[in-house]
Amino acid sequence: MSVTTSQKPSPNLPVAGIIPFSATDWPGRLTVTAFTQGCPLRCSYCHNPNLQEFTPAPHDFSEVLDLLRARHGLIDALVISGGEPLACAGLGEAIAAAHEIGFPVGLHTSGYVPARLGSILAESTTRPDWIGFDVKALPEHLPSVAGVTSVVAARMWESLDIVCTAAREHGMGLQLRTTLWPGSVIEQNIDQLQDAAAQRGHALVLQWARGVDADGVYSA
Protein backbone atom coordinates (compact mmCIF):
# COMPACT_ATOMS: atom_id res chain seq x y z
CA MET A 1 0.00 0.00 0.00
CA SER A 2 1.42 3.37 -0.99
CA VAL A 3 1.33 6.29 1.40
CA THR A 4 1.09 9.82 0.09
CA THR A 5 2.27 12.82 2.05
CA SER A 6 1.09 16.35 1.55
CA GLN A 7 3.73 19.03 1.14
CA LYS A 8 3.13 22.41 2.69
CA PRO A 9 2.61 24.95 -0.12
CA SER A 10 5.25 27.61 -0.57
CA PRO A 11 4.40 31.13 0.66
CA ASN A 12 3.00 33.33 -2.08
CA LEU A 13 5.83 35.84 -2.23
CA PRO A 14 6.75 37.06 -5.74
CA VAL A 15 10.54 36.81 -6.00
CA ALA A 16 12.18 38.79 -8.79
CA GLY A 17 15.77 37.85 -7.96
CA ILE A 18 17.96 36.02 -5.47
CA ILE A 19 21.48 36.80 -4.28
CA PRO A 20 22.83 33.52 -2.85
CA PHE A 21 25.54 35.21 -0.79
CA SER A 22 25.58 38.83 0.44
CA ALA A 23 27.67 40.58 3.08
CA THR A 24 26.03 44.00 2.64
CA ASP A 25 22.29 43.61 3.21
CA TRP A 26 22.32 43.07 6.99
CA PRO A 27 25.24 44.59 8.95
CA GLY A 28 27.39 41.83 10.42
CA ARG A 29 25.48 38.98 8.76
CA LEU A 30 26.06 36.81 5.69
CA THR A 31 22.72 36.43 3.97
CA VAL A 32 20.71 35.01 1.17
CA THR A 33 18.83 38.05 -0.17
CA ALA A 34 15.52 37.78 -2.02
CA PHE A 35 14.09 40.73 -3.95
CA THR A 36 10.33 40.98 -4.24
CA GLN A 37 8.66 42.08 -7.45
CA GLY A 38 6.61 45.29 -7.32
CA CYS A 39 7.01 48.70 -5.70
CA PRO A 40 4.42 51.49 -5.58
CA LEU A 41 7.10 54.13 -4.90
CA ARG A 42 8.89 56.01 -7.66
CA CYS A 43 12.09 57.23 -6.05
CA SER A 44 14.19 59.17 -8.53
CA TYR A 45 17.41 57.48 -7.39
CA CYS A 46 16.05 53.92 -7.61
CA HIS A 47 18.69 51.46 -8.84
CA ASN A 48 16.16 48.68 -9.47
CA PRO A 49 13.44 50.22 -11.69
CA ASN A 50 12.83 46.77 -13.20
CA LEU A 51 11.37 45.76 -9.83
CA GLN A 52 8.78 48.53 -9.75
CA GLU A 53 6.05 47.02 -11.91
CA PHE A 54 3.70 44.44 -10.41
CA THR A 55 4.38 41.83 -13.06
CA PRO A 56 4.65 38.05 -12.66
CA ALA A 57 7.86 37.15 -10.83
CA PRO A 58 10.33 34.67 -12.30
CA HIS A 59 11.00 32.85 -9.03
CA ASP A 60 8.94 31.05 -6.42
CA PHE A 61 9.73 31.48 -2.73
CA SER A 62 10.29 27.73 -2.53
CA GLU A 63 13.58 28.35 -4.38
CA VAL A 64 14.67 30.66 -1.59
CA LEU A 65 13.80 28.09 1.07
CA ASP A 66 15.65 25.35 -0.82
CA LEU A 67 18.74 27.58 -1.03
CA LEU A 68 18.59 28.31 2.68
CA ARG A 69 18.29 24.61 3.53
CA ALA A 70 21.33 23.85 1.39
CA ARG A 71 23.37 26.56 3.13
CA HIS A 72 22.85 25.77 6.79
CA GLY A 73 26.13 26.60 8.50
CA LEU A 74 27.29 28.81 5.64
CA ILE A 75 24.64 31.55 5.73
CA ASP A 76 23.51 33.46 8.81
CA ALA A 77 20.13 34.72 7.70
CA LEU A 78 17.65 35.64 4.99
CA VAL A 79 17.00 39.23 3.93
CA ILE A 80 13.82 40.11 2.06
CA SER A 81 14.27 43.28 0.04
CA GLY A 82 12.56 44.84 -2.94
CA GLY A 83 10.78 46.29 -4.61
CA GLU A 84 8.69 46.93 -1.53
CA PRO A 85 8.06 43.71 0.43
CA LEU A 86 5.15 45.24 2.36
CA ALA A 87 3.24 45.38 -0.92
CA CYS A 88 3.19 41.55 -0.90
CA ALA A 89 0.35 39.80 0.92
CA GLY A 90 2.51 36.70 1.49
CA LEU A 91 5.28 38.50 3.38
CA GLY A 92 4.36 37.28 6.86
CA GLU A 93 3.98 33.72 5.67
CA ALA A 94 7.40 33.87 3.99
CA ILE A 95 9.07 35.17 7.16
CA ALA A 96 7.43 32.41 9.19
CA ALA A 97 8.61 29.76 6.71
CA ALA A 98 12.22 30.94 6.98
CA HIS A 99 11.97 30.99 10.77
CA GLU A 100 10.56 27.47 10.71
CA ILE A 101 13.72 26.11 9.06
CA GLY A 102 15.96 27.93 11.51
CA PHE A 103 16.96 31.21 9.87
CA PRO A 104 16.66 34.75 11.24
CA VAL A 105 15.02 37.15 8.80
CA GLY A 106 15.89 40.74 7.93
CA LEU A 107 13.52 43.04 6.08
CA HIS A 108 14.16 46.12 3.94
CA THR A 109 11.14 48.41 3.76
CA SER A 110 9.94 51.98 3.46
CA GLY A 111 6.89 51.26 5.62
CA TYR A 112 4.44 51.58 2.73
CA VAL A 113 1.63 49.56 4.39
CA PRO A 114 1.54 50.20 8.15
CA ALA A 115 -1.41 47.85 8.71
CA ARG A 116 0.49 44.89 7.21
CA LEU A 117 3.66 45.93 9.04
CA GLY A 118 1.82 46.02 12.36
CA SER A 119 0.30 42.63 11.66
CA ILE A 120 3.60 40.86 10.97
CA LEU A 121 5.27 42.53 13.96
CA ALA A 122 2.50 41.40 16.31
CA GLU A 123 3.49 37.71 16.17
CA SER A 124 6.92 36.25 16.94
CA THR A 125 6.66 33.78 14.05
CA THR A 126 6.19 36.52 11.44
CA ARG A 127 8.23 39.27 13.12
CA PRO A 128 11.54 40.02 11.36
CA ASP A 129 14.61 39.77 13.55
CA TRP A 130 16.00 42.96 12.02
CA ILE A 131 14.57 45.74 9.84
CA GLY A 132 16.42 48.19 7.64
CA PHE A 133 13.88 51.01 7.49
CA ASP A 134 14.16 53.67 4.80
CA VAL A 135 13.24 57.09 6.18
CA LYS A 136 13.13 58.59 2.71
CA ALA A 137 12.25 62.19 3.57
CA LEU A 138 10.13 64.36 5.84
CA PRO A 139 6.40 63.72 5.23
CA GLU A 140 5.95 67.00 3.36
CA HIS A 141 8.78 66.12 0.98
CA LEU A 142 7.93 62.47 0.34
CA PRO A 143 5.62 63.20 -2.62
CA SER A 144 8.46 64.81 -4.58
CA VAL A 145 11.14 62.36 -3.40
CA ALA A 146 9.24 59.08 -3.64
CA GLY A 147 6.30 59.84 -5.91
CA VAL A 148 3.64 59.11 -3.28
CA THR A 149 0.57 61.01 -2.15
CA SER A 150 0.50 63.00 1.07
CA VAL A 151 -1.78 60.33 2.56
CA VAL A 152 0.77 57.60 1.81
CA ALA A 153 3.54 59.83 3.17
CA ALA A 154 1.73 60.06 6.49
CA ARG A 155 1.33 56.28 6.55
CA MET A 156 5.03 55.76 5.96
CA TRP A 157 5.80 57.89 8.99
CA GLU A 158 3.20 55.95 10.95
CA SER A 159 5.25 52.88 10.08
CA LEU A 160 8.36 54.59 11.44
CA ASP A 161 6.73 54.77 14.85
CA ILE A 162 5.53 51.16 14.53
CA VAL A 163 9.02 49.76 13.90
CA CYS A 164 10.60 51.86 16.64
CA THR A 165 8.01 50.60 19.11
CA ALA A 166 8.61 46.99 18.03
CA ALA A 167 12.36 47.42 18.44
CA ARG A 168 11.87 48.76 21.95
CA GLU A 169 9.27 46.22 23.07
CA HIS A 170 10.59 43.06 21.43
CA GLY A 171 14.34 43.66 21.12
CA MET A 172 14.08 43.55 17.34
CA GLY A 173 17.11 44.90 15.49
CA LEU A 174 16.48 48.13 13.63
CA GLN A 175 18.48 50.41 11.39
CA LEU A 176 17.01 53.73 10.25
CA ARG A 177 18.60 55.05 7.09
CA THR A 178 18.03 57.63 4.41
CA THR A 179 19.42 58.11 0.90
CA LEU A 180 20.36 61.60 -0.23
CA TRP A 181 22.34 63.48 -2.84
CA PRO A 182 24.02 66.92 -2.79
CA GLY A 183 21.55 69.80 -2.86
CA SER A 184 18.51 67.58 -2.39
CA VAL A 185 15.59 68.56 -0.20
CA ILE A 186 16.66 65.62 1.96
CA GLU A 187 20.12 67.09 2.52
CA GLN A 188 18.64 70.53 3.17
CA ASN A 189 16.52 69.07 5.97
CA ILE A 190 18.86 66.37 7.23
CA ASP A 191 19.02 67.90 10.72
CA GLN A 192 15.26 67.46 11.11
CA LEU A 193 15.44 63.86 9.90
CA GLN A 194 18.27 63.08 12.31
CA ASP A 195 16.34 64.72 15.15
CA ALA A 196 13.26 62.64 14.31
CA ALA A 197 15.33 59.46 14.50
CA ALA A 198 17.02 60.54 17.74
CA GLN A 199 13.66 61.31 19.34
CA ARG A 200 12.74 57.69 18.67
CA GLY A 201 15.97 56.40 20.17
CA HIS A 202 17.95 55.71 17.00
CA ALA A 203 20.73 57.19 14.91
CA LEU A 204 20.06 57.83 11.23
CA VAL A 205 22.47 56.13 8.83
CA LEU A 206 23.17 58.25 5.74
CA GLN A 207 23.59 56.67 2.32
CA TRP A 208 24.67 58.79 -0.64
CA ALA A 209 22.93 57.98 -3.91
CA ARG A 210 25.26 56.77 -6.63
CA GLY A 211 24.98 57.35 -10.36
CA VAL A 212 22.49 60.19 -10.07
CA ASP A 213 22.41 63.63 -11.69
CA ALA A 214 21.94 66.98 -9.91
CA ASP A 215 18.21 66.25 -9.56
CA GLY A 216 18.81 62.86 -7.99
CA VAL A 217 17.71 60.93 -11.08
CA TYR A 218 19.53 57.64 -11.54
CA SER A 219 21.24 57.60 -14.90
CA ALA A 220 24.00 54.97 -14.64
N, C-alpha and C positions, 0 to 999 in steps of 0.2 A: 504494500500500500504506500503510495507516495504522499508526502506531506508538503504542503505549500506554506510558505511564510509570506506575510505581507511586509513590504518595505515602506518605511515612513516616507511620505513624499517630501521632496526638497522644498525649502521655503521659496516663495514666489518673489525673488529679488532679482530684478533685471541687471545682469552684470555685463558691462560693456568691455571691460578689460581686466586682466589680472597681472600683477607683478609678483612673481614667485618669491622674490627676496628683496627686501627694502630695509635700509638702515636710516631712512630720513622721514618716515611718516609718523613715527611715534618716538619721541626722544628717549634714547636709552634702550630701545627694543628693536629686535630684528623681526620683521613682519612679512606675512603675505598680505598684499594690499589689493582689494577688489574695488573697482570703480563702477558705480551704478550709472545706468543710462537715464538721462533726463534731468534738466535743471530749469526751473522757472525764472531764475535770475539771468540778467544780461550784463554782467560786469564787463566793463570795457577792456580790462587787463586779462581776461580769461585766457588761459593757455590751452584749454580743452573745449573749444567751441563745438567739436564733434559730439560731445556728450550732452549738449543742451537739449536737443530735440527728443521728444518722447516717442522714439521709434523702437521696434523690436530689438532686443539685445542679443548679441551673438553667443553669449555664454549663459549657462544655467548655474545657479548657486551650488548645485551638487558638485560641480567641478572644483569650486573653492574648497568645499568640505573634503573632497578626495585629496586635494593637494595638502591640506592641513594634516590629514591623517598620515600621509606619506612622509611628513616632515616633523613628526614628533621628535623632540630632542635637538632639532636644528633651528626651528623657528620659535620665537617667544610668543607671538600673538598674531591676531588678524586685525587689520585696519579696513574699515569700510569707508570709502571716500566717494567722490562724485565728479561731475553731476552734483545732485543734492539728495543724499540718502533719505532725508525726511519726506521727500516726495513719493517714496515707495511704501506701499501698504504693508509689504512683507518684511520690513526692516526688523521689527521686534522678533519675529519668528527666526530670522536669519541669525541675529545675535544669540538667541537662545540655543540654536543648533550648534553654533561654534562653542558656546559654553559647555554644552552637553558632551562634546568630545574633548574637553579639557583645555581650551584656549581662551585666554583673556581677549577682550575685543575693544579696539579703539574706534572712535567715530569722528569723522570730519564733517562739520555742518555749519550752516549759517543761521540755523534756528528757524527755518522757513515755516514750519508747521508746529507751533507750540503745543497744540492739543496732542499730537502724536508724540512729540518729545516728552511731554509730561506722562503720557501713558507708558512709554518704554522705561522711563526712569522710576516708575512706581513699583516695579517688580524686580527682584534681584536677578531673576533668570534673563530678563530682557535689558537690564541696565548695563550700558557700556562700562568698562573698567576705567576708561580714560576718554575724554572728549577734547578735540582740538576745535575750539569755537571761533569762527570768524566774525569779529566785530567790524563789519565792513565800513561803517561810517556812523555819524550821529543820525538819529532818526530823520531829521529834516533834510539831510543830504543823501540819504539812501536812494531816493528816486533817481537822482542824477548819476549816482555811483553804480548802482546795481540794477537799474531799470525796473524797480518795483513801485507799487502805489504807496501812498502815505499810510494806508491801512495795513498793508503787509509790513512796512517799515516798523510800525508800532508793534506788530506781532513778533518781529525778529528781536526787538529789544525786550519783549515779554519773555522770550526764550532765554535771553541772557540772564535774567533773574532766576529762571527755572534751573538752568545748569549750575549757577552759583549756589543756589540752595541745595541742590543734590550733592554737590561737592562737599558742602559743609555738613550735611546731615548723614551722608552715607560714606564719606571718605573716598569718593570717586575722584580720580585724577582729572585735572582740568587745566588746559592752556588757553588763554585768551590771546588772540593775535589779530593784527590788522595788516592789510597790504596797502601800500601808498607809493606815490611817485612824486618827484620834486614839483612844487607849485600846486599840487592837488588840493582840493577842498579838505581832504583828509589830513594832509600835512599842516594846513593852515589852522586846523582845529585839533591837532594831536594832543595838546595839553588837556582839553576837555575829555577826550577819549581815554587818556591815561588816568585822569581823575575818576572817571566813571568806573574803570576797572578797579582802581585802588579802593574806592568806596565799597566795592563788593568783595574786597579782600584778596585781589589778585593783581599781579603785574601784567602789563600789556606787551606782548612780544611784537616787535615791528619787523615786517617783511617788505623789502623793496621790490616792486614789480620789475620784471626783466623784459627786455624786448618791446618796450612800449614807447610811443612818441610823447610829445609834450602834453597831449591831452589824455594820456594814460591808455591809449588804444594799442592793443597788442598787434604788432606788425611783423614779428620774426617768422 
